[in-house]
């Protein structure tokens, strides 16, 4: 009813759920709520044979069944299915957590902005991850490739199985997209002599745009799909069956974003797969914002061969020119590590400053800046080293530079900005 006809002050979750249920024509349940509760696979309870409801059910049932006056804050008693959770401690991120998490191998990189979990097999990783995730900080988990079937992810293997497919391929140097045979892309992945040439004779820097993705990935590559799912880091959060993966427990009538997975593949101009143009002005993924939490696992790094290709020492020298954390520099010197991608990450809170900065740079370069133009949403910028320095000096925004090595999983929270 209109507000003027409603004698009750405020509203409750019950009102919202029942109103929504009416619009969606959903029947009520024996629990008295607008959608059926999600039950876990735990121990059965009661005569009905149902199992104990999970965290989301507890929250909903508590709020719906106890009408809350508008002037009193709700008290929700949530019983977690996961035991021995660490107590909330907002200062833990800044302080030394070695005593609380002595059984976890971890380090802080990028001025304690990024958590690095060094042992992907540790079943307690999720506890420290939770503390970091509450702060909206990125997380790096290394060694994921050790759980995977490496032969499935080799360039020649994918080309052999799916070379006859058509896909959109982006030339990162001129932003031109062409629809072509996938085999042409994979043939030049490691053999530079087989890469496409553009009009001025330069070698194209190609990116296979999200091929395949979502349900297509699962249908087209079932073996690789299963291999990926069993190898996800922090399964409590990242697995589709994870108890702390909220998206997996939402009712069916919620509209969910495309959560993938999708395969992201791109050329590099040097053996380790990192774009090494003269001024580092070109990336394979321009600066943009993630609309949902994302996990990116580097499953394969190709070793380029051909004329004009940098040697491994040349690649390492290029990477050492970046503003790197000491621990990342140490990894570069480890012969067992294979670097594959260069990331620049920014906190979501800096988005407005970055947007204003890029609009300022566009005007300096004589580019038209329309009112509806958003340089981040349009993914029209790769912020090079000179611009990153200006961003720091003029706006106080520091870049978090991360090298992703083979097997590294980078986990970004929704709202974070990054380029690769």
N, C-alpha and C positions, 0 to 999 in steps of 0.2 A: 504493500500500500504506500501512497505518498507519505512523505515525512510528516506532513501536517495532520494526518489521520492516525499516526502511530503514537500511542500513549507511552510506549516503552522507550526509555532513553538508551541509546547505543544499540548494538547488535551483537549477536554471538556467532560462533562458528556454526552452530546448529542452523541459524537463519540462512547463512550463506550456503551451507550444504543442501538444505531442503529446497531453497530457491533454485539452486543450480540443478538439483535432481529433477525438479519440475520441468525446467526448460529442456533438459536432456532426456526427459521421459525415462528416468531411472527409478526402479522400484526401491523401496526401503528394505532393509534387511532386519533379521531378528536381533541385531545389535542396536537397532534404532537409528542407524546413520544412513546417509544417502548413497553409499557405495559399499560393496562387499569388502570386508577387511582382508588384508594380505596376510596369510599365515605362513609361518616358517616351517622348515622340515625337522623341527626339533622333537622333543618328547611329547607324545600325545597326552591330552588331559581331558577329563570329563567323559561323560557317557557318549557325547556326540562323536568322539574320535578325532576332533580337531586338535590342532597343536597350539601351543602358546603363541599369541600374537606378537609380532615383532615391534621394533621401536616406534615406527610410524603409527601402528594401530593403537599403541598405548597412549600416544599423544592425542590422537583424534578422539578416542573413546573418553579420555579424561576431560577434554574440553567440551565435547558434545553432551555428555551425561551429567555434567555439573555446570549448570547455568551460572555464568559469572557476572555479578553486578558490575556496571561500568566504572564504579569508583574503587574497585578492589582488584589488585593484580592477581592473575591466575597462579595457582600452585600446581605444577604438573610433576607427578612422580613417575619418572621414566626408568624402567628396569632394563638395562642393557643385556644383550645376550653374550657380549664379550666381556670376560672377567678381567679384573685387575687393571682397569683403565687408570692412567695417571691422573692425578688431581690437576685441576686447572691452575696454571701458574703463568700469568702474562709476562713475567720477567724472565721466564726460562729461555726465551730466544736470545736475549742479550747476555744472560749469565752462562757460566760453565755448567753444562748439563751432564758432565762426565760421571757424577755419582749416581744420578737418577737413571741414566741410560748406559751404564757401564758395560752391558752385554751387547751393545749395538756399535758397529764400526761406522763412524760418521765423521764428517768435517764440515766446516762452514767455509764457503768461498764467496767472492765478490763482496767483501766487507760485511760478512754475515747476512747477506741478502738471500743467498741460495744454500739450501741444505743438500749436502752430498752424502748419500747412503752408499757405502762402499761394498757392502755384502748383500747382494740381492736375495740370498737364501735365508736371511735372518727373519724368523717368524714374528719378531717383536718390532720390526721396522715401523709398523703402522702407528705405534704409540708415539714415537718421536715425530713421525710425519703429521700426526694429528695436531701436535703443538705448533708445528711450523705452518700447517695449512690454515689454522685459525687466524694467522697473521697475514694471510694472502701472499705467501712467499713461494717462489718456484722451488722445485725439488729435482735433484739429479740422482738417478739410480744407475749404477754401472754394473756391467757383466751380464746383461740380459741375454746376449747372444749365446751364452754358454748353455742356456736351456732350450735353444732352438735347433731345428734341423737346418744347418747352414746351407746345405746343397739346394734347398727349396728357394733360397733368396738370391742365388747367383744370377747375374745378368743374363748369361747364356741359357740358364734353365728357364727363366721367365720368357725369354725370346723364343725358345724352342716350343714352349707350351702355348704361347698366346701371340706369336708373331704375326698371325694373319688378322688380328683384331684392328679396328680403326679407332683412333682417339684424337682428342685435341692436344696439340703440342704448341707450347709458347716459346718464342725466341725471346729470351730475357734482355737481349741487347736492343731490340726495337719494338718489343711488346706486340709483335704480330703473331696471331694464332692461326694455325693451319690444321686441318683435319687430314691425317695421313696414317700410313701403315705403321703399327707399333714396332715392327721389326727394324725399320729404318732408324728409329730412336735407339734401340738396344744395340744395333750393330756399331753405332758410334759411341756407345757408353764408355768403352775403354780404349777403342781404336780411334784416335783422333783423325786419322786419314780418311775415315768413313763418315765423318760428320759433315752436315750440310754447310754450304757456303752461302753467304748473303751477297748482295749486289756488288759491294765494294771489295769482295774477295775475302772478307773476314770469316772466321769460323763461327758458326752459330752456337750460342749457349742455350741449349734447349731444356725445357722442363715438361714432363708428362703431367698434365693437369688432372690430379685426383682420379687416376684411372687404376683399377676400378674403385668404387666407393660404396659404402652402405651394403644394402642387400645384394647388389651386383657383385661385390667382393666375395661374399659368402657363397653365392651361387656359382660364380666363375672359378673361384680358387678355394674349394672346400678344405683341401689339405693344408694350404697356407693359412687359411682362416683358423683352423683348429690349432695349428702350431703357434700362431700369434696369441690366441686366447689363453693357452696353457702357459705362456711365457710372460704374461703381463706382470708388471711390478705391483707390489702392494695390493694383492688380490682382494683384501678386505674393502678397498675403495674402488679399484679399477676393474675388477672382474664383473661381468654382467650379473653374477650370483653373489657379489660381495655384500656383506651385511651392512656396510656403511656406504654403499652405492645407492644414494637416494633415488636416482633416475630409474633404477631397476625395480623399485618398489612402489612407484607412483601408480595410481589407478589408470585403467586403460583409456579413460576419456580425456586424459591430459594430452595436449599437443606437445610432442617432444621434438627437439631439434635433431638433425641428422648427426648421430653420434658415431658414424663410421662403422667399421674401420675403412680407411682409404689408403691407397698406396701413393706416396709422394716421391717421385724420382726426378733427378736433375743432373745435368752434366756439371763437371768442374773443368778448370783449365790446368790442373796440376794433379800429380799422382794421388794425393789424399782426398781429392774430390772437393776441395775448397776453391771457390772462384777466386782467381788471382789476377784480375785485371790490373792495369798499371796503377790506378789510383784507388782501387777497391770501390769504384763507383757503382758497380753492378752486383746485385745479389740475385738469387733465384726465387726469393720470396720477399716482396717489399713490406715495409712497415705496416702493420695492421693490428686490430684488436681481436682477441678470441671472444666469441659470444658464449662459449661454454668451456668448462674445464677440459683440458686436452692432454693426451699422453703421446709423445713422439719418440719412437724407438728407432735407432739407426741399425738396421738389420744387415746392411751390406755397404762396403766401401770399395769402389772400383779403383784399380791402379791403371791410370791412363798411360798410353804408350804412343809414340810418334814424334815427328819433328816439332821442335819448339816447346816441348813439354818440360816443365820444371822437374829437376831431380828431387828426391825426397828431402835432401838437405836444403834445397831451395825453398821447398814448401814450408819446412820448419822455420826457416829464416823469415819468411813472409808472416807467418803466424806470430812469431816472437815480436814483431813490430806492433802488435795489438796491445792494448792496455789490459794485461792478463794478471790474474791472481797468481801468487807464487806456487800454489799447489797445481794449477793448470800448467804452468811452465815446467814443473817437475814431471808431469805426465807426458809432456811433449818430448822429454829426453828419455823416456822409457821406451825401449825398442819393441816391447811387447804390445804397446798401444798404437792404434791406427786412427789418426784424426780424420774426420770426414765432413764436418760442417761447422761453420762459424756463426754463432748466434749473438744478437744484440737484444737485450731484454730490458723493458721498462715497466715500472709499477703503474697500475691503473690510475692511481691518484695523480700522476703526472700527465695524463692524456690532454687536458686542456692547455697546459703549458706547451706541450709538443705541437699541438694543433696550431696554436698561435705562432709559434716559432716557424713552422713550415709555411704558413701563409705569409709571414714576413719575408722569408727567403724567396718565395715565389714572386713577390712584388719586386724584390731586389733584382731578380733575373728577368724582369719585364713580362712575366706571365700574367694572364688574366685570372683574377681571383673573384669568382662569382659568390654571391651570398650563400647559395645553397651548396657550394663546393666544400667538401670535407676531405682534406688530404689523407687522413687516416682511413676513413671508410672507403675511399676510392682506391686505396693501396697504390698511390701514384709516386711514392718516394722511397728510395733506398738512402738512408742517412749515412753519408760517408764519414771518414775520420775527421776531416776539417769541420764538418757540420756538427758532429758529435761533440767536438771541443767547444764550439760556439754555444751549443745547447747547454753545456755545463757552465760556461763563463757568464752567459747572458740570462739564463733562467734557473741555474742551480740544479739542473736535472742531470744526474749521473747515469751513464750507460753501464749496464751489467753485461760484460763480455764473457761468453761461455763457449768453449770448444767442445763439440760433441764428438766423442770417440765411438768406434765400433762397439755396439752393445749398450751404449748409453740410452737411458730413457729420460727425457726431459718432460716434467709434468708442470703445466702452467695453469694457474687459476683463471677463471673467466674474468675478463676485463684487463688482463695483462696485455702489453704490446710487445711485439717482437718482429725482427727481420732476420733472414738467413742468407 
